[in-house]
């Protein structure tokens, strides 16, 4: 731990390594941005998030080329099939170019050095997000505990403390400050942001309200006063129809495509060990209704009876049970788990309306009983084969954080969000992350 100095400043700084404690040469705001190829406002940005804009750009370019084709090439107007081909090529080329450019920029850019200002619990969460997930090059080099500051000063960020935070950011060569406001007033946070921006430090804020409502808000300007309008925390009738139609189409096409594979897996399971082909487990579904979720059997038939003797090897957190090298798993089952092929029978649950392609994690009864309060609104949607929890890796995500992620998915549902999660599930499965 490194003491910042005066007791009035109230800050203890935890450093990731001893080298971080060495003061660095101060830099001017003019040169701060030129040294790092980082986004000014975002810590993590993916090409999938930009697809709607790229779609609009490709559509506009193809439309202009189609309309103006006769003027550009005299006597050779562009046919509809040619315009469609141009549109598809433009969209694919734009996505590939953006993804390639982002990958190159990420590999060449230095690690973004982050200073966290906030409570210990939020600091632990942010630290885990920066280190456990791909797509970012950032590390938390120091943390200032704002909660310990309150007893020693009238406000959270007095002029003296702001000066010390500014000096510390320069000494540690901080690129970005992540602020969890806590009980600080808006004016204090604004002064903190201005102080950090003045020395070229990027600023990201963790607003407490958005932990509950997510991005399901619209900003409304009441003649100079900004208010946030929060959308409903359930699907409209038309959205429900769209989501169900998407599920039926995807599940039907999926079953047709993998039916030979399903038959081969069933034969392999029967040849490998005695017992049924499918494993049926009682789960909690939409509105708390219980249903039997289907999987290919990957364990010995008496696996549940052996569970109590293995609890000392449990690697999951807060009521979940998961062992990396579970001795109850069969030879065929080990392959099915690593490839996620054991999940394919859930396509039948989707056709029955018990599950969705994308949705909140379907919990077992014991896990569901641990979910309380507003987190239970996660049950407004049908549980899914995949979701944010699967992409993050269920063994690494505590139950409390998992249900909060599920709740925010419910609050911010869109068809495009479902498509993005499905697309991100593919590299997750191929890379075998979280298994």
C-alpha positions in Angstrom: 0.0 0.0 0.0 1.2 3.5 -0.8 0.2 6.4 1.5 -0.8 9.4 -0.6 0.3 11.8 2.0 -1.9 14.1 4.1 -4.5 12.6 6.3 -7.0 15.1 4.9 -6.8 13.5 1.5 -7.9 10.3 3.0 -6.7 8.0 0.4 -4.9 4.7 0.4 -3.6 3.5 -3.0 -3.3 -0.2 -3.7 -0.9 -0.9 -6.5 -0.7 -4.0 -8.8 3.0 -4.1 -8.8 6.0 -2.4 -7.2 6.9 -0.8 -10.5 3.7 1.1 -10.4 4.8 3.0 -7.4 7.7 4.6 -9.2 6.8 8.2 -10.1 6.7 8.9 -13.8 7.5 12.0 -15.8 4.4 14.3 -15.9 2.8 14.8 -19.2 0.9 17.7 -20.6 -2.8 17.4 -21.7 -1.7 18.3 -25.2 0.4 15.1 -25.6 -1.7 12.8 -23.4 -4.0 11.7 -26.2 -1.4 11.2 -28.8 0.5 8.5 -26.8 -2.4 6.1 -26.6 -4.7 4.5 -29.2 -7.6 4.3 -26.8 -11.2 5.3 -27.1 -12.0 8.6 -25.3 -15.3 7.4 -23.8 -15.3 3.6 -23.9 -13.1 1.0 -22.3 -14.5 -1.8 -24.5 -16.0 -1.5 -27.9 -16.6 -4.3 -30.4 -17.4 -4.5 -34.1 -20.7 -6.2 -33.3 -21.8 -3.0 -31.6 -21.1 -1.1 -34.8 -23.0 -3.4 -37.1 -26.2 -1.3 -37.2 -24.2 1.8 -38.4 -22.2 -0.3 -40.9 -25.5 -1.7 -42.1 -26.8 1.8 -42.7 -23.6 2.8 -44.5 -23.6 -0.2 -46.8 -27.3 0.2 -47.6 -26.9 3.9 -48.4 -23.8 3.3 -50.6 -25.5 0.4 -52.5 -28.7 2.5 -53.0 -26.8 5.5 -54.3 -24.8 3.2 -56.7 -28.0 1.6 -57.9 -29.8 4.9 -58.5 -26.7 6.6 -60.1 -25.5 3.5 -61.9 -26.7 4.7 -65.3 -24.9 8.1 -64.8 -21.6 6.6 -63.6 -21.4 4.0 -66.4 -23.2 5.3 -69.5 -25.5 2.7 -71.0 -25.0 0.1 -68.3 -27.5 0.6 -65.5 -27.1 -1.6 -62.4 -29.6 -4.4 -62.1 -31.2 -5.3 -58.8 -29.2 -8.5 -58.4 -26.0 -6.5 -58.9 -27.1 -3.9 -56.3 -27.9 -6.7 -53.8 -24.5 -8.3 -54.4 -22.8 -4.9 -54.0 -24.7 -4.3 -50.7 -23.7 -7.7 -49.3 -20.1 -7.3 -50.3 -19.9 -3.8 -48.8 -21.4 -4.9 -45.5 -19.1 -7.9 -45.3 -16.0 -5.8 -46.3 -16.9 -3.0 -43.8 -17.3 -5.5 -40.9 -14.1 -7.3 -41.8 -12.1 -4.1 -42.2 -13.4 -2.7 -38.9 -12.7 -6.0 -37.0 -9.2 -6.2 -38.5 -8.4 -2.6 -37.8 -9.6 -2.9 -34.2 -7.6 -6.1 -33.6 -4.4 -4.5 -35.0 -5.0 -1.3 -33.0 -5.6 -3.4 -29.8 -2.4 -5.4 -30.3 -0.3 -2.2 -30.9 -1.8 0.0 -28.2 -0.2 0.0 -24.8 -2.1 -1.2 -21.7 -4.5 1.5 -20.5 -3.6 2.4 -16.9 -6.7 3.0 -14.8 -7.1 4.7 -11.5 -10.3 3.7 -9.6 -12.0 6.1 -7.2 -14.7 4.6 -5.2 -15.7 1.9 -2.7 -13.9 -1.4 -2.2 -16.7 -3.6 -3.5 -17.0 -1.7 -6.8 -13.2 -1.8 -7.1 -13.1 -5.6 -6.9 -15.8 -5.9 -9.5 -14.1 -3.5 -12.0 -10.7 -5.2 -11.4 -12.2 -8.6 -12.3 -13.8 -7.2 -15.4 -10.5 -5.7 -16.6 -8.5 -8.8 -16.0 -10.9 -11.8 -16.7 -12.4 -10.8 -20.0 -10.9 -10.4 -23.5 -11.2 -7.4 -25.8 -9.6 -4.9 -23.5 -6.0 -3.9 -22.6 -6.5 -2.2 -19.3 -5.2 -2.6 -15.8 -6.1 -1.0 -12.4 -2.8 0.5 -11.2 -4.3 2.3 -8.1 -7.4 2.7 -6.1 -8.6 5.6 -3.9 -11.2 4.6 -1.3 -13.8 7.4 -1.3 -15.8 5.9 1.5 -12.9 6.4 4.0 -12.7 10.1 3.1 -16.1 11.1 4.4 -15.3 11.3 8.2 -12.3 13.5 7.6 -13.7 16.2 5.4 -16.8 18.2 4.9 -17.2 17.0 1.3 -15.8 14.0 -0.6 -13.6 16.0 -2.9 -12.2 19.1 -1.3 -9.8 21.3 -3.3 -6.9 19.8 -1.4 -7.9 16.3 -2.2 -8.6 17.1 -5.8 -5.0 18.5 -6.1 -3.6 15.3 -4.6 -5.7 13.1 -6.9 -4.4 15.2 -9.9 -0.8 14.9 -8.8 -1.2 11.1 -8.2 -2.7 10.6 -11.7 0.3 12.4 -13.2 2.9 10.5 -11.1 1.4 7.1 -12.0 0.9 8.0 -15.6 -2.8 7.3 -15.3 -4.7 7.1 -18.6 -8.2 6.7 -17.4 -10.0 7.3 -14.1 -13.0 5.1 -13.2 -15.3 6.8 -10.7 -18.0 5.2 -8.5 -19.7 8.3 -7.0 -21.2 6.6 -4.0 -22.6 9.4 -1.7 -20.8 12.2 -3.5 -22.9 15.1 -4.8 -23.2 15.9 -8.5 -21.1 19.1 -8.1 -18.3 17.3 -6.4 -18.2 14.7 -9.1 -18.2 17.4 -11.8 -15.2 19.1 -10.1 -13.4 15.7 -10.0 -14.0 15.1 -13.7 -12.8 18.6 -14.6 -9.6 18.2 -12.5 -8.8 14.9 -14.2 -9.7 16.1 -17.7 -7.4 19.1 -17.2 -4.3 16.8 -17.0 -5.4 14.6 -20.0 -7.0 11.8 -18.0 -10.0 10.0 -19.5 -13.0 9.6 -17.2 -15.6 6.8 -16.9 -18.4 6.9 -14.3 -20.3 4.1 -12.7 -23.8 5.5 -12.2 -25.7 3.6 -9.4 -29.1 4.0 -11.1 -28.0 2.2 -14.2 -27.3 -0.9 -12.1 -31.0 -1.2 -11.8 -32.4 0.1 -15.1 -29.5 -0.6 -17.4 -29.6 1.3 -20.7 -33.4 1.1 -20.9 -33.7 4.9 -20.6 -34.4 7.8 -22.9 -33.2 11.3 -22.1 -35.8 14.0 -22.2 -35.0 17.7 -22.2 -37.5 19.8 -20.2 -36.4 23.2 -21.4 -32.9 22.8 -20.0 -33.6 20.2 -17.3 -32.6 16.6 -18.3 -34.8 13.7 -17.0 -34.5 10.0 -17.8 -37.6 8.1 -18.9 -37.4 4.4 -17.9 -39.0 1.9 -20.2 -41.2 -0.9 -19.0 -39.4 -4.0 -17.5 -41.2 -6.5 -19.7 -41.7 -7.2 -23.3 -44.6 -5.6 -25.2 -47.0 -7.9 -27.0 -45.3 -7.2 -30.4 -41.8 -7.8 -29.0 -43.0 -11.1 -27.5 -44.3 -12.2 -30.9 -41.1 -11.3 -32.6 -38.9 -13.1 -30.0 -41.1 -16.2 -30.1 -41.1 -16.3 -33.9 -37.3 -15.9 -33.9 -37.0 -18.8 -31.4 -39.3 -21.1 -33.4 -37.5 -20.3 -36.7 -34.0 -20.8 -35.1 -34.9 -24.0 -33.2 -36.6 -25.6 -36.2 -33.7 -24.9 -38.6 -31.3 -25.9 -35.9 -32.9 -29.3 -35.4 -33.1 -30.0 -39.1 -29.4 -29.1 -39.5 -28.1 -31.2 -36.6 -30.5 -34.2 -36.7 -27.8 -36.6 -38.0 -25.4 -35.4 -35.3 -28.1 -35.9 -32.6 -28.5 -39.5 -33.7 -24.8 -40.1 -33.7 -24.4 -38.6 -30.2 -27.2 -40.8 -28.9 -25.6 -43.9 -30.2 -22.2 -42.9 -28.7 -23.8 -42.3 -25.3 -25.4 -45.7 -25.2 -22.2 -47.5 -26.3 -20.1 -45.6 -23.7 -22.1 -46.3 -20.5 -25.4 -47.7 -19.3 -28.3 -45.4 -18.6 -30.6 -43.1 -20.6 -29.5 -40.8 -23.5 -31.1 -37.7 -22.1 -30.7 -36.0 -18.7 -33.8 -34.2 -17.4 -33.3 -31.6 -14.7 -36.0 -29.6 -13.0 -35.5 -25.9 -13.6 -37.4 -22.6 -12.8 -38.8 -21.0 -16.0 -40.8 -17.9 -16.9 -43.0 -16.5 -14.1 -41.6 -19.1 -11.8 -43.1 -22.1 -13.6 -41.0 -25.3 -13.3 -40.0 -27.4 -16.3 -37.6 -30.3 -17.1 -34.6 -29.0 -19.1 -33.2 -31.6 -21.5 -29.5 -32.3 -22.0 -27.5 -35.2 -23.4 -26.4 -37.3 -20.4 -22.7 -36.6 -19.7 -22.4 -38.3 -16.3 -22.8 -41.7 -14.8 -26.4 -42.6 -13.9 -25.9 -42.2 -10.1 -24.1 -38.8 -10.4 -26.5 -36.9 -8.1 -25.9 -39.4 -5.3 -22.2 -38.8 -5.5 -22.5 -35.0 -5.4 -22.3 -34.6 -1.6 -19.0 -36.4 -1.5 -17.5 -33.9 -3.9 -18.6 -30.6 -2.4 -15.1 -29.9 -1.0 -13.9 -29.7 -4.6 -16.5 -27.2 -5.7 -15.0 -24.3 -7.7 -18.2 -22.2 -8.3 -19.4 -19.5 -6.0 -22.6 -18.7 -4.0 -24.6 -21.9 -4.2 -23.5 -23.0 -7.7 -21.7 -26.4 -8.1 -19.0 -26.9 -10.7 -15.8 -29.0 -10.8 -13.3 -28.7 -13.7 -12.4 -32.4 -13.8 -15.5 -33.9 -12.4 -14.9 -37.7 -11.9 -18.6 -38.4 -12.5 -18.3 -37.3 -16.2 -18.1 -40.1 -18.8 -15.6 -40.2 -21.7 -18.2 -39.2 -24.3 -19.7 -36.7 -21.8 -16.3 -35.0 -21.4 -16.2 -34.4 -25.2 -19.9 -33.2 -25.2 -19.3 -30.7 -22.4 -16.1 -29.3 -24.0 -17.9 -28.8 -27.3 -21.2 -27.7 -25.7 -23.0 -30.4 -27.8 -24.7 -31.7 -24.6 -26.9 -28.5 -24.8 -28.5 -29.3 -28.2 -31.6 -31.2 -26.9 -32.7 -27.9 -25.4 -33.9 -27.0 -28.9 -36.8 -29.3 -28.1 -37.5 -27.2 -24.9 -37.6 -24.1 -27.2 -40.2 -25.7 -29.6 -42.3 -26.5 -26.5 -42.1 -22.8 -25.4 -40.3 -23.7 -22.2 -37.0 -22.0 -23.3 -35.7 -19.4 -25.7 -32.6 -19.3 -27.8 -31.3 -16.3 -25.7 -32.5 -15.5 -22.2 -31.8 -15.5 -18.5 -30.1 -18.5 -17.0 -32.6 -21.2 -16.0 -31.8 -21.9 -12.4 -32.3 -25.1 -10.4 -34.8 -24.7 -7.5 -32.1 -24.3 -4.8 -30.4 -21.5 -6.8 -33.7 -19.8 -7.6 -34.6 -19.7 -3.9 -31.5 -17.5 -3.3 -32.8 -14.9 -5.7 -34.7 -12.1 -3.8 -36.1 -8.7 -4.4 -36.1 -6.9 -7.7 -33.7 -9.5 -9.1 -36.7 -11.8 -9.4 -37.9 -9.7 -12.3 -35.5 -11.8 -14.3 -38.3 -14.3 -14.5 -40.3 -12.0 -16.8 -38.6 -13.6 -19.8 -38.3 -17.2 -20.9 -35.0 -18.7 -19.9 -32.5 -19.2 -22.7 -30.0 -21.8 -24.1 -27.4 -19.0 -24.0 -27.1 -15.5 -22.6 -24.6 -13.1 -21.0 -24.0 -15.5 -18.2 -22.7 -18.2 -20.6 -20.5 -15.8 -22.5 -18.9 -14.7 -19.3 -18.4 -18.2 -18.0 -20.8 -19.4 -15.3 -18.1 -20.8 -13.1 -16.5 -17.4 -12.7 -19.6 -15.3 -12.2 -21.1 -15.2 -8.6 -24.8 -15.9 -8.4 -25.7 -12.4 -7.2 -23.9 -10.9 -10.3 -25.4 -13.5 -12.6 -29.0 -12.7 -11.7 -28.3 -9.0 -11.9 -27.0 -9.5 -15.5 -30.1 -11.5 -16.3 -32.3 -8.8 -14.9 -30.6 -6.1 -17.0 -31.1 -8.4 -20.1 -34.8 -8.4 -19.4 -34.9 -4.6 -18.9 -33.0 -3.9 -22.2 -34.2 -6.7 -24.5 -34.0 -6.2 -28.3 -33.8 -8.6 -31.2 -30.4 -7.2 -32.2 -29.2 -7.9 -28.6 -30.3 -11.6 -29.0 -28.4 -11.8 -32.3 -25.3 -10.3 -30.9 -25.3 -12.8 -27.9 -25.8 -15.7 -30.3 -22.9 -14.5 -32.5 -20.7 -14.1 -29.4 -21.6 -17.5 -28.1 -19.9 -19.1 -31.1 -16.3 -18.0 -30.3 -17.0 -18.6 -26.7 -17.8 -22.3 -27.4 -15.0 -22.7 -30.0 -12.5 -21.2 -27.6 -13.9 -23.4 -24.8 -13.8 -20.4 -22.3 -15.6 -20.9 -19.0 -15.6 -24.7 -19.2 
